[in-house]
Amino acid sequence: MKHYMQPKNPILREMHSADLPSSPSPSSTKPRPSRKTISAKENALPPDPNFMQCDSKQSPAKFKSPLPPRPPSSNPLKRKLIMETVNLINILAEVSQTGKQRHIPYRDSRLTFLLQESLGGNSKLAMVCAVSPSQGCKSETFSTLRFAQRAKAIKNKAVVNEVMQNDVNHLRKVIRQLRVSEIVQLNCLMQQYKHERECNAIIAQTREDKILRLENLMDGFLPTEEFLQEELVSLTQEHKILKEKYENHPDVLRTKINLKRVEDELEHYRNFYDMGEKEVLMEEIQNLRSQLQFYIDSSSISCRRQNPPPQLTYSCQPHLAPPLTGILESTVSAEEKLEQERIHWTEAESRWISLSEELRTELEASRSLTRKTKQELETERKCAEELKEAMQMAIEGHARILELYADLEEKHIQLLARHRMIREGIEDVKKAAAKAGVKGAESKFINALAAEISALRVEREKERRYYRDENKGLQAQLRDTAEAVQAAGELLVRLTEAEEAVVSSQKRAMEAEQETEEAHKQVDRLKKKHEKEISALNELLTESRLPREAIRPVYDDTHIAKYDTGEAHIASDQRWREEFDSFYNDEDGELPKLTEPSSWYSGYDRCNI
């Protein structure tokens, strides 16, 4: 018995054999119940166990059943079932061993049909064979073992059941999305088709009204002024409808969006040049310069505080010689002047550094501006080329329209000549009929001729209306092309102005680059001059060393009386002045400018050491 259960629609199916005994009998099968649950959310199918109990070789003498004995006619059926089953197993074993394809008789009996899935189908097979060690069951044991050996040779090809539920769900989802998108697209097309159909219906109605007005005008029922007023109203209405149809077209909307985006970008670039963006950037650069100068000044002051210049100390004992006091005062004044010059040169160097940094920043800014202007120029050139192409196409279309208009004018002239000839022929026929005074049958001929003439007149009126409509349409197209050409001319004028502005900006950028190059050259010249002055000062400092008398000890008792005179003071002062005259360049006694403040006292310290 197989029992299938589904989520919404449970189905119960049963398979059972007829009149099976409670205990196993020879060649009897008893299917055991199995249950399988299939869910849409599961990814794999559960196994389907199917247990069968088959007793095919039990001896009837040993079989004891509480049921009444069966008739002897069942023995041939039992033997037939056993033989068919053994034959099936032999064929399956031979096919498995040799690999040759043969017909497998599954439908020879009910038992082989029930064992189809177990023996040669997509399933795993397990057989339990009962043997006995007794001597009386020897033949049955051998036959059972041979049967088991043949059954063991059967090879089933079990294949895993593939569950396609996920693929099916994915395909259903894709189909649903495609249906939704197709429905949306069809709805859009339907709305567009409805709108176009309404517009076409209104245009057809206006044309019919126009035809009626023309007929009334030709017949004389409608005055000319009223006809012109109604014609103007109908044309305005038709123009409005066509304008709505044109504006609602998706391609036109897409081009409008792109044009709006390009116009916004162009306006942004114009505002960049017109609304003072350059001044704002210059103010930011000036603020950054001031901040940099502040940081440089603060760092130089902190360095001076951390590393003060060394001070020369002298003993102030009362037994020092008087001339050394003047020497100390002169060295202190020289030290102060050198310190001032050092500060001055450090400030000048910091100013040069800041100026070079400012020039570099200005150069980078000018280069970035030139790059931006070049990019804008390229974009404007591309726009100008596109506009030129569009204008060329518009001019070509206008020329084609003019050619068509000339052809239509020629056709109109030909139709007028034909109409004139037809009218002259009608007048001639009427005059001839009046002179002849025809009556009766001849009058019928005249009437038929008049009918043909009226038909020709109607056809001529139709042709005239058709060509008049075409002429008006071409005139409207001509006006549109003229407006387009005018707009293109305005755009070209704007583009020329933009190109002139770009050229001027490029000239300004080139001038700025030249100024920056000149500034760099000036800075290089100043640096070279500064290096030359520093080398000259270093040479002066190396040449101007202190005399050997300054290295003598400060206190000497043996020579106090000898050098304690005015002449000695004058001589020592004279020698100090001669030694320090090389430091003074001007009459005011100012020292030359220095950049290495630590070099002026290095030799003096070595002398003291």
C-alpha positions in Angstrom: 0.0 0.0 0.0 1.3 3.4 -1.0 0.0 6.5 0.8 0.6 9.9 -0.8 -0.1 13.1 1.2 0.0 16.6 -0.4 -0.6 20.0 1.4 -4.0 20.8 -0.1 -5.2 17.9 -2.1 -4.5 14.6 -0.2 -4.9 11.6 -2.3 -5.1 8.0 -1.0 -4.1 5.2 -3.2 -4.0 1.6 -2.1 -2.6 -1.5 -3.8 -3.1 -5.0 -2.2 -3.3 -8.6 -3.4 -6.4 -10.6 -3.1 -7.0 -13.0 -0.2 -3.5 -13.0 1.3 -3.2 -15.3 4.3 -2.0 -14.0 7.7 1.1 -16.2 7.6 3.4 -16.4 4.6 2.6 -19.1 2.0 4.6 -20.3 -1.0 5.0 -17.7 -3.7 3.1 -15.0 -1.8 4.0 -11.3 -1.6 2.8 -8.9 1.0 3.5 -5.2 0.3 4.0 -3.2 3.4 2.6 0.2 3.8 4.8 3.2 3.1 4.1 6.9 3.3 5.7 9.8 1.4 5.2 13.5 2.0 5.9 15.9 -0.9 6.2 19.6 -0.1 6.7 22.4 -2.4 9.3 24.0 -0.1 11.6 20.9 0.0 14.6 20.8 -2.1 15.0 17.0 -2.3 12.5 14.1 -2.5 12.5 11.7 0.5 13.1 8.0 -0.2 10.1 5.8 -0.9 10.6 2.5 1.0 8.6 -0.4 -0.3 9.0 -3.7 1.6 7.9 -7.0 0.0 7.9 -10.4 1.6 8.1 -13.2 -0.9 8.3 -16.9 0.1 8.9 -18.8 -3.1 10.6 -22.1 -2.0 8.9 -23.2 1.1 8.0 -26.9 1.3 4.2 -27.6 1.4 4.8 -30.5 3.8 6.2 -28.2 6.5 3.7 -25.4 5.9 1.0 -25.4 8.4 -1.8 -22.9 8.2 -5.0 -22.5 10.2 -6.9 -21.7 7.0 -8.5 -24.5 5.0 -6.2 -26.2 2.4 -6.2 -24.7 -1.1 -7.3 -26.8 -4.0 -4.5 -28.7 -5.9 -5.0 -26.5 -8.9 -3.0 -23.8 -7.3 0.3 -25.9 -7.4 0.8 -25.4 -11.2 0.2 -21.7 -10.8 2.8 -21.6 -8.0 5.3 -23.5 -10.1 4.7 -21.2 -13.1 5.2 -18.1 -10.9 8.4 -19.5 -9.5 9.8 -20.5 -13.0 9.0 -17.0 -14.4 10.7 -15.3 -11.5 13.8 -17.5 -11.8 13.8 -16.9 -15.6 13.6 -13.1 -15.0 16.5 -13.2 -12.5 18.6 -15.3 -14.9 18.0 -12.8 -17.7 18.9 -9.9 -15.5 22.1 -11.6 -14.3 23.1 -12.4 -17.9 22.5 -8.8 -19.0 24.5 -7.5 -16.1 27.4 -9.8 -16.8 27.6 -9.7 -20.6 26.2 -6.2 -21.2 24.0 -7.4 -24.1 20.6 -5.9 -24.5 17.7 -8.4 -24.2 14.0 -8.3 -23.7 13.3 -8.5 -20.0 9.9 -10.2 -19.3 8.5 -8.1 -16.5 4.9 -8.6 -17.6 4.9 -12.4 -17.7 3.3 -12.6 -14.3 1.9 -10.5 -11.5 4.9 -11.3 -9.3 7.5 -10.2 -11.8 5.5 -7.1 -12.5 5.4 -6.3 -8.7 9.1 -7.0 -8.4 10.0 -4.7 -11.4 11.1 -1.8 -9.4 13.1 -3.9 -6.9 14.9 -6.1 -9.4 15.8 -4.0 -12.4 14.4 -0.5 -11.7 15.7 2.7 -10.1 16.1 1.3 -6.6 18.3 -0.5 -4.2 17.6 -4.2 -3.7 18.1 -6.3 -0.5 17.3 -10.0 -0.4 17.2 -12.3 2.6 17.7 -16.0 1.8 17.0 -18.7 4.5 19.1 -21.8 4.5 19.3 -24.8 6.8 22.3 -27.0 7.8 20.2 -30.1 8.0 20.8 -33.0 5.6 17.2 -33.1 4.6 17.2 -29.5 3.3 20.4 -30.0 1.3 18.9 -29.7 -2.1 16.8 -26.7 -1.1 19.9 -25.0 0.4 21.9 -25.5 -2.8 19.1 -24.2 -5.0 18.7 -21.2 -2.7 22.4 -20.4 -2.8 22.5 -20.7 -6.6 19.5 -18.4 -6.7 21.2 -15.9 -4.4 24.4 -16.0 -6.5 22.4 -15.2 -9.7 20.4 -12.5 -7.9 23.7 -11.0 -6.5 25.0 -10.7 -10.1 22.2 -8.3 -10.9 23.4 -4.6 -11.1 20.9 -1.9 -10.7 21.6 1.5 -12.1 20.2 3.8 -9.4 19.9 7.4 -10.4 19.2 10.2 -7.9 16.0 11.9 -8.5 16.6 15.5 -9.5 14.4 18.1 -8.0 13.6 20.9 -10.4 11.5 22.9 -8.0 14.0 25.7 -7.6 14.4 26.1 -11.4 10.7 26.0 -11.8 10.2 28.7 -9.2 12.9 30.8 -10.8 11.4 30.4 -14.2 7.9 31.2 -12.9 9.3 34.4 -11.3 11.0 35.4 -14.5 7.8 34.7 -16.5 5.9 36.8 -14.0 8.3 39.7 -14.3 8.3 39.5 -18.1 4.5 39.5 -18.0 4.4 42.5 -15.8 6.9 44.4 -17.9 5.1 43.4 -21.1 1.8 44.5 -19.6 3.3 47.8 -18.6 4.8 48.3 -22.1 1.5 47.3 -23.7 -0.4 49.7 -21.5 2.0 52.5 -22.5 1.6 51.6 -26.1 -2.2 51.4 -25.8 -2.3 54.9 -24.1 0.0 56.3 -26.9 -2.2 54.6 -29.5 -5.4 56.0 -28.0 -3.8 59.5 -27.9 -2.7 59.2 -31.5 -6.1 57.9 -32.5 -7.8 60.8 -30.8 -5.5 63.3 -32.4 -6.0 61.7 -35.8 -9.8 61.7 -35.4 -9.7 65.4 -34.4 -7.5 66.2 -37.4 -9.8 64.2 -39.7 -12.8 66.1 -38.3 -11.1 69.4 -38.8 -10.2 68.4 -42.4 -13.8 67.4 -43.1 -15.0 70.7 -41.7 -12.4 72.5 -43.9 -13.7 70.6 -46.9 -17.3 71.7 -46.1 -16.2 75.3 -45.6 -14.4 75.2 -48.9 -17.5 73.8 -50.7 -19.7 76.4 -49.1 -17.2 79.1 -50.1 -17.1 77.8 -53.7 -20.9 77.6 -53.8 -21.2 81.1 -52.4 -23.0 80.3 -49.2 -20.1 81.3 -47.0 -18.5 84.8 -47.1 -14.8 85.1 -47.4 -14.2 86.8 -44.0 -16.1 84.2 -42.1 -14.3 81.5 -44.0 -11.0 83.0 -43.0 -12.0 83.3 -39.4 -13.1 79.7 -39.2 -10.0 78.5 -41.0 -7.8 80.4 -38.5 -9.7 78.8 -35.6 -9.4 75.3 -37.1 -5.7 75.8 -37.9 -4.9 77.0 -34.3 -6.7 74.0 -32.9 -4.9 71.6 -35.2 -1.6 73.2 -34.4 -2.3 72.8 -30.7 -3.1 69.1 -31.1 0.0 68.5 -33.2 2.1 70.4 -30.7 0.8 68.3 -27.8 1.4 65.1 -29.8 5.0 66.3 -30.6 5.7 67.3 -27.0 4.5 64.0 -25.6 6.6 61.9 -27.9 9.3 60.0 -25.9 12.2 60.9 -28.2 11.4 64.6 -27.9 11.1 64.3 -24.1 14.5 62.6 -24.0 16.2 65.2 -26.1 14.6 68.0 -24.0 16.1 66.4 -20.8 19.5 66.1 -22.4 19.4 69.7 -23.6 18.3 70.9 -20.2 21.2 69.1 -18.6 23.7 70.6 -21.0 22.2 74.1 -20.5 22.6 73.7 -16.7 26.3 72.7 -17.1 26.9 75.7 -19.4 25.2 78.0 -17.0 27.3 76.6 -14.1 30.5 77.3 -16.1 29.4 80.8 -16.9 28.6 81.5 -13.3 32.1 80.3 -12.4 33.6 83.0 -14.6 31.0 85.7 -13.9 30.0 85.4 -10.3 33.4 86.0 -8.7 34.7 82.4 -8.1 38.2 83.6 -8.9 38.1 86.3 -6.3 36.9 83.8 -3.7 39.8 81.5 -4.5 42.3 84.4 -4.3 40.9 85.3 -0.9 41.4 81.7 0.3 45.0 81.7 -1.1 45.7 84.9 0.8 44.3 83.5 4.1 46.5 80.4 3.6 49.5 82.6 3.0 48.9 84.5 6.2 48.5 81.3 8.2 51.7 80.0 6.8 53.6 83.2 7.7 52.2 83.0 11.2 53.3 79.4 11.6 56.8 80.3 10.3 57.2 83.3 12.6 56.0 81.3 15.6 58.4 78.5 14.8 61.4 80.8 14.5 60.6 82.5 17.8 60.3 79.2 19.6 63.6 78.1 18.1 65.3 81.2 19.3 63.9 80.7 22.8 65.0 77.1 22.9 68.5 77.8 21.5 69.6 81.2 22.7 73.0 82.5 21.4 75.9 81.8 23.7 77.1 84.6 26.0 80.8 85.2 26.7 81.4 85.5 30.4 84.3 87.3 32.0 85.4 87.4 35.6 84.6 90.6 37.5 87.4 90.5 40.1 88.8 93.8 41.2 92.3 92.9 40.2 91.5 92.8 36.4 93.3 95.1 34.0 91.4 98.2 32.9 91.9 97.7 29.1 90.0 94.4 29.0 86.7 96.2 29.9 86.8 98.1 26.6 87.4 94.9 24.7 84.4 93.3 26.4 82.1 96.2 25.6 83.2 96.1 21.9 82.6 92.4 21.7 79.2 92.7 23.3 78.2 95.4 20.8 79.5 93.4 17.9 77.5 90.4 19.2 74.3 92.4 19.4 74.8 93.7 15.9 75.5 90.2 14.6 72.4 88.9 16.3 70.3 91.7 14.7 71.7 90.9 11.3 71.0 87.2 11.8 67.4 87.9 12.7 67.1 90.2 9.7 68.5 87.5 7.3 66.3 84.8 8.8 63.2 87.0 8.3 64.3 87.7 4.7 64.8 84.0 4.1 61.4 83.1 5.5 59.9 85.8 3.3 61.6 84.3 0.2 60.3 80.8 1.1 56.8 82.1 1.6 57.0 84.0 -1.7 58.2 80.9 -3.5 55.4 78.8 -2.0 52.9 81.5 -3.0 54.2 81.5 -6.6 54.0 77.7 -6.7 50.4 77.7 -5.5 49.5 80.4 -8.0 51.2 78.5 -10.7 49.2 75.3 -9.8 46.0 77.3 -9.7 46.7 78.9 -13.1 47.5 75.4 -14.5 44.3 74.0 -13.2 42.3 76.9 -14.6 44.0 76.4 -18.0 43.1 72.7 -17.9 39.5 73.5 -17.0 39.3 76.1 -19.8 40.8 73.6 -22.3 38.2 71.1 -21.3 35.4 73.6 -21.6 36.8 74.7 -25.0 36.7 71.1 -26.2 33.2 70.6 -25.0 32.1 73.8 -26.7 33.8 72.8 -29.9 32.0 69.5 -29.9 28.7 71.3 -29.3 29.5 73.7 -32.1 30.3 70.8 -34.5 27.0 69.1 -33.6 25.1 72.4 -34.1 26.8 72.9 -37.4 25.8 69.4 -38.5 22.3 70.0 -37.3 22.1 73.3 -39.2 23.6 71.7 -42.3 20.9 69.0 -42.1 18.2 71.7 -41.6 19.5 73.6 -44.6 19.4 70.5 -46.7 15.9 69.7 -45.6 14.9 73.3 -46.3 16.4 72.9 -49.8 14.4 69.7 -50.4 11.2 71.4 -49.2 11.9 74.3 -51.6 12.3 71.8 -54.4 9.1 70.1 -53.5 7.4 73.5 -53.3 8.6 74.4 -56.8 7.4 71.0 -58.1 4.0 71.6 -56.5 3.8 75.1 -58.0 4.5 73.6 -61.5 1.8 71.0 -61.0 -0.6 73.7 -59.8 0.1 75.8 -62.9 -0.4 72.7 -65.1 -3.8 72.1 -63.4 -4.8 75.7 -63.9 -4.0 75.5 -67.6 -6.0 72.2 -67.8 -8.9 73.8 -66.0 -8.8 76.7 -68.3 -8.9 74.5 -71.3 -11.8 72.4 -69.9 -13.8 75.6 -69.3 -13.1 76.9 -72.8 -14.2 73.5 -74.2 -17.5 73.7 -72.2 -18.1 77.2 -73.4 -17.5 76.1 -77.0 -19.9 73.2 -76.6 -22.6 75.4 -75.1 -22.3 78.0 -77.9 -22.5 75.3 -80.5 -25.6 73.8 -78.9 -27.2 77.2 -78.6 -26.5 78.0 -82.3 -27.8 74.6 -83.4 -30.9 74.8 -81.2 -30.7 71.1 -80.5 -33.7 69.3 -78.9 -34.7 65.8 -78.0 -32.0 63.2 -78.3 -29.4 65.8 -78.9 -30.4 67.5 -75.7 -29.7 64.2 -73.9 -26.2 64.1 -75.4 -25.7 67.7 -74.2 -26.9 66.7 -70.7 -24.5 63.7 -70.6 -21.7 65.9 -71.7 -22.6 68.4 -69.0 -22.6 65.6 -66.4 -19.1 64.5 -67.5 -18.0 68.1 -67.3 -19.5 68.4 -63.8 -17.7 65.2 -62.8 -14.5 66.6 -64.1 -15.2 69.7 -62.2 -15.6 67.7 -59.0 -12.4 65.8 -59.5 -10.7 69.1 -60.2 -12.0 70.5 -56.9 -10.8 67.5 -55.0 -7.3 67.7 -56.6 -7.3 71.4 -55.9 -8.1 70.8 -52.2 -5.5 68.1 -51.9 -2.8 70.2 -53.4 -3.9 73.2 -51.4 -3.6 71.2 -48.2 -0.1 70.0 -49.3 0.9 73.5 -50.1 -0.2 74.7 -46.6 1.6 71.8 -44.9 4.8 72.6 -46.9 4.4 76.3 -45.9 4.1 75.3 -42.3 7.2 73.1 -42.6 9.0 76.0 -44.3 8.1 78.3 -41.4 9.4 75.7 -38.9 12.6 75.2 -40.8 13.1 79.0 -40.9 12.6 79.2 -37.1 15.0 76.3 -36.7 17.6 78.0 -38.9 17.1 81.2 -36.9 17.6 79.4 -33.6 20.7 77.7 -35.0 22.1 81.1 -36.0 21.5 82.4 -32.5 23.2 79.4 -31.0 26.2 79.9 -33.4 26.4 83.5 -32.2 26.4 82.3 -28.6 29.1 79.8 -29.4 31.3 82.3 -31.1 31.0 84.5 -28.0 31.9 81.6 -25.8 34.9 80.8 -28.0 36.0 84.4 -27.8 35.7 84.2 -24.0 37.7 81.0 -23.9 40.4 82.5 -26.1 40.6 85.5 -23.8 40.8 83.2 -20.8 43.6 81.2 -22.5 45.5 84.4 -23.1 45.1 85.4 -19.5 46.3 81.9 -18.5 49.4 82.3 -20.8 50.2 85.7 -19.3 49.9 84.2 -15.8 52.2 81.4 -16.7 54.7 83.9 -18.1 54.5 86.0 -14.9 55.1 82.9 -12.8 58.1 82.0 -14.9 59.5 85.5 -14.5 58.9 85.3 -10.7 60.7 81.9 -10.6 63.6 83.4 -12.5 63.7 86.4 -10.1 63.6 84.0 -7.1 66.5 82.1 -8.6 68.5 85.3 -9.1 67.8 86.3 -5.5 68.9 82.9 -4.3 72.1 83.1 -6.3 72.8 86.6 -4.9 72.0 85.4 -1.4 74.5 82.4 -1.8 77.2 84.8 -3.1 76.7 87.1 -0.1 76.8 84.1 2.3 80.0 82.8 0.7 81.6 86.3 0.9 80.6 86.6 4.6 82.0 83.1 5.3 85.3 84.1 3.6 85.4 87.3 5.7 84.7 85.3 8.9 87.5 82.8 8.1 90.0 85.6 7.4 89.0 87.7 10.4 90.3 85.6 13.4 91.1 87.1 16.8 94.8 87.9 17.6 97.0 85.8 19.7 97.1 88.4 22.5 93.4 87.7 23.2 94.4 84.1 24.1 96.7 85.2 26.9 95.6 84.6 30.4 93.3 87.1 32.0 95.4 87.6 35.2 99.2 87.8 35.2 100.9 89.3 38.3 104.3 89.7 36.7 103.1 92.0 34.0 100.6 94.2 35.8 102.9 97.1 36.3 104.5 96.8 32.8 101.2 97.1 30.8 99.3 99.4 33.2 100.0 102.6 31.2 98.0 104.7 28.7 100.2 103.8 25.8 99.5 100.1 26.3 95.7 100.8 26.3 96.0 102.8 23.1 98.1 100.1 21.4 95.7 97.3 22.4 92.7 99.4 21.2 94.4 100.1 17.9 95.1 96.4 17.4 91.4 95.4 18.1 90.2 98.0 15.6 92.6 96.8 13.0 91.4 93.2 13.5 87.6 94.2 13.3 87.9 96.8 10.5 87.2 94.1 7.9 83.7 93.5 9.4 82.6 97.1 8.6 81.6 98.0 5.1 80.0 101.4 5.5 80.8 104.6 7.4 78.1 104.0 9.9 79.8 101.0 11.2 77.1 98.4 10.3 78.1 94.8 9.9 77.4 92.9 6.7 74.3 90.7 6.6 74.7 87.1 7.7 72.7 83.9 7.1 74.8 81.6 9.4 74.7 83.3 12.8 76.6 80.4 14.5 79.8 81.0 12.5 80.8 84.4 13.9 81.8 83.1 17.4 83.1 79.7 16.4 86.7 80.9 16.0 86.5 83.0 19.1 85.4 80.0 21.2 88.2 77.9 19.8 90.7 80.7 20.8 89.2 80.8 24.3 89.4 77.0 24.6 
